[in-house]
Amino acid sequence: MAWLVREGGDVLASAEVARGTRERTVGLLGRREPAEVTGALVLRPCRQVHTLGMHFPIDVAFCDSGGVVLRTVTVAPWRVTRVVWRSGFVVEAAAGAFERWQLRPGDTVEVKE
């Protein structure tokens, strides 16, 4: 079990960490509805994501290797994001999660395992 934590110690959500190629490729695919996403999925390393085959929109945060959020975007099903070259990892969650967590570009996050 891992946790997504904002600088300052705020726990944002539980987190799954996908490190292998297959885990990163599959991501949140196979989950049929947002309720099946309980927390965040961290894809490490990652510079671009797709929602091909997804059934619902997701929030995506591109973070540099130090955990600084570079860009956030909500991605509709059947889309591909642009590449974020400075991204070291990505945080994915059900759409609306970042608004609830008040996660914004410039924030620093860390995955604590």
Buried (B, 14 or more C-beta within 10 A) or exposed (E): EBBBBBEEEEEBBEBBBBEEEEBBEEBBEEBEEBEEBEBBBBBBEBBBBBBEEBBBBBBBBBBBEEBBBBBBBBBEEEBEBEEBEEBBBBBBBBBEBBEEBEBEEEBBBBBEE
